[in-house]
Amino acid sequence: MYPSVRDDMLGVFESPLAGLRHLGLDAIELEIDRDLRVVGLDGGERVDLGTDSARRDYGTVLAENNIRVAGLLTMCDFSAADPESNVAWMARAVEIAADLGADNVRVDTAMTEEQCHSFGYRVDVFVRDLGEVIGRTPGIPVALGMENHGFQGNNLAFLLNIIQDIDSERIGVTLDTGNFYWRGYPLSEVYGILKILVPYAKHTHLKNINYPEAMRETTRDSGYEYMRYVSALEDGDIDHAVVVGLLRQAGYAGDLCIENESLENFATTADKIAVLERDAAHVKGVLA
């Protein structure tokens, strides 16, 4: 396992490369948009990776700076647009991930219409579309990691049904360590859910929440006062040493990706950078 960080977290630095150097990290998760653009590593405009030459140039910058792409992050609402558009874009993201040396693509499981449809219908949509993405990218060693995200994605049965129905080694989860807690599950139950899912982990997002002690083993409303209690990794209730232990036992060898959503609670750039420094040190310490 190795530490990484979401590109979105590095916006407080002069550039993503400057942020990686400052934090002593050499792996980044890149968000790719519908136009196949990713962040400019030097802090400039977003870069279109739709052509072979653009991907080669981007790969050269990565190699020259000894940076690897831990994964590509996609945001696709599978209840919106038409299935063909979504599948074609996701398949293209898989191909680009492979060209950049990434072994996974993060899949968003939240849907704008998720509470308008039955459980079975929602599972069928993901099985159909993700199964088609896998079918269109045969022989490419890039996994699809469904993040436990939002109301629907933080449902264990939802994730497991999709994994079992598609039945491919390339389908699994982007295991977000804080999102089940965000969903309202008691802390001990969060560990129980993570224990079930770690064998399917393809990628991770690390975040944490620091609820008052009396609330930690209670069932709460989804997202209960999240921005009040979201915290730096080492300050929250979830023990990432325990989580890493579960991942290690399951044979996971991928990245531990820092995703600290408490940054907006800090007023100054210096304060935000200090929190990220602590996060990076925390992940390195847990791995050690």
N, C-alpha and C positions, 0 to 999 in steps of 0.2 A: 504493500500500500504506500501511497505517497500523497503529500498535500497539494491542493490546487485551490484556485479561487475563481469565482465568477467574474467575467469582464465588467459587469455592472458595478461591482464593488470597487473597481480601480478608477472610477471616475473622479475620485478625490485627488488623484495624482496628475502630474503633468501629462502623462501618457500611460497606457497599460504596461509598456516595457519598463518605464520608470517605477511603476508601482510594484511590479514583480521583483525588480532588483532591490527595491527598498525593503520588501517583506522577505527577501531571501527565498522566493518561490520560483519554480521553473515550469509550472503547468497552469494552464488557463482553460476555463470553459468559455466558449464563444457563442453568443447568441446570433443566429442567422435569421434574417427576416424573409418575407415573402419574395423580395427582389434578389435574394441570395447574397445579401450584403452582410459583412461582419465589421467589427470595430477596426479602425486603423491602429496598428500596434504603436505607431509613433505619435498617436494623439490627433492625427489629421482626420480627414473625412472618412466615412465608412467605405469599405472596399467591396466592389462587386466581384464575387468569385464565380460568376457564371461562365467564364472561359478558362480553357486549359492554361493559357499563358498567365492569367491573373492568379490562378491557384499556384502555379509554379513560382511566381514572384513572391506570393505571400509565404509559401513554404520556405523559400530562400531566406526571408527575414527571420522566420522562426528558427531555422537551422543555425543561422549566423549568431543568434542570441541564445542558442541552446534552450529554446522554449518548446514544449510539446503541448499539443491540444488534447486536453483531458476528455473533451466531449463537445458536441454541438447542441445548443439549446434551441428547441423549436417551440413556438407558441401557436398551436393549431387547434381551433375550436371545431371539433368534429361534428357539431350540430349546426354549423354555419357553412355557407358557400355550398358548392356541390362536391360530392364524394370524389369525383375524378380530379378536380382541382387540388383537393387536399392530398390525395394519394400521390399524384404526380409531383407535388412540391416536396412531400416527405421523402419520396424515393430519391429525388435529386439531392436532398440534404444528406441522405445516406451515402450517396456516391461522393459528395464533396467531403464528408467526414473521412471517408477512406483515403481520399487524395491527401488530406492534411495529416493523416496518421492517427486519427482519433478512432477509438474502438466502440463508440456508442453515440447515439442521438437521444437526447432527452425528449420525451413525449409528454405533452400537457394532457391531463385527464379531466380538467374542468371543462364543462360545457355550459353555454349561456342558457340552454333549454333543458338542463339535466333534471330539474325537478318537475318538468312537464311530461316526462316519459317514464314508462315502467322500467324496473331494473333489467328485465330481460331485453327490452328494446335497446337500452344503453349498452349493455354488454355486446349485443349483436352488432351494433354500429362499429365498435372498436375492433371486434374480431374480424369483421368484414374488411375494414379499411387498413388496419395494421397487418392483417394477413396478406392483403394485396400488396402492401409496400414490401413485405418480405419476399413475396412471389416475384416482384419486378426487379429485385436486386439479388439474384441468386449468386452464390459464391463470394459475396462481399462480407468480410468478417466484421461487420458493424452491427451492434445490438441496438434494439429499441428499448429504452428504459422508461417505462411509464412512471412519472412522478406521482406520489401520493399527495395530490394537490386539490384544494377546494373541498366542497361538501362530498362530491361523488368519489373523487380519487382517494379520499381517506377512508374508504370502505374496503375492508380486507376481502370480503366476498367478491366485490366488483373486480379487484385486481387479480385474484386467484382464478376466477372464472375465465377471464380473458387469457391468462397464461395457459391454463389447462386446455381451453378450446383451440387456441392456435397451435399449441404443442410444438414449439420450435425453440432450440437453444438460443436463438437470437431475440427472443422476447422475454423481458423481465422488468425490473423496476429501477427507477432513479430513486433511491431510498433517502427521503428527506427525514432527518432525525427529529425535527421539531414539529412537523405538520400534524402528526396524529395527536400530539399534545394540544396543538392549536385547535384541533377538531373537537376537543372536549373530553378525551379519554383520560381516566385517572393515570397517574405516573406509572404505577406498577403494571397497568394494562398496556401502556405504550411499549414497555420493554417486552411484554409478551407478544405483541403484534410484530415488533421488529424481529424477534427471534424466529417467527414463522416466515418472514419475508427475506431474511438475509441470504438464503440459498439462491434467490432470484435476483440479487443485486447486480446491476451492470454499471452503476454510477451512483454518486451520492450528492446530497446537499446537506451541509451541517449548519444548523441554527439552534437557538435555545430560547427558553422562556423562563422567567423567574417569578412564579406565582407565590403569593403568601403561603406559608407552610400549611395553614388550615385548609387551603384549597387544592393542594397537590393530589390528594387521593379522592377528590370529588369529581363527579361528572358535570361538566360546564357546557354552556352554550358554545357553539362553534365560534371561534375567533374572539372569545370573551376578553375584552379590554386588551387586545393583543399589543397595540402600539404602546400601551402603558407598561406592559410587563416583558416585552421582547428584550433580549439582553445579549451581551457578548457571550461567546461560547463558554468561557470558564465560569461565568456568573450565574448560569441558569440551572434548572433542576435536573436536566438530563445529563447523566454522567457519560461523556463520550468515551471514556476508557472502557466502560462496560459495553458500549455499542461496538467499539473497535474490536473488543474481544469476541463478540458474537460474529462479526464479519470475518475475523481471522479463523475462527472455528469452522465457518462455512466455506473457507478456501477463497475468499474474496481477495483480489490482488490489485484492485483499481484505485482510483483517487478518492481522497476525502476533500470535498470541495466546499470552501468557506462561502457561506451565504448569510451574512449578518444584516438582518433587516432592521436593526436598531440604530443604524448610522444616522438616519434622519432625525433622531432624537438629540443629536449633538449639534451644537450651534456652530462650531468652528471647524475648518478643515483640519487643523492640528489635532483637535479632539477626535475626529473621525479616523485620522491616520493612527493615532495612539491606540484606538480600539482594534483596528485591523492588525496592528503590530502584536497586540495581546492575543488575538485570534490565531495568527500564524504561529506564534510561540506555543500556544496551547496545543494545536494540532501536532506540531513537531514533537512536543513533550509526550503527548498521548501515544504517538507512534514509537517513541523511544522506550 
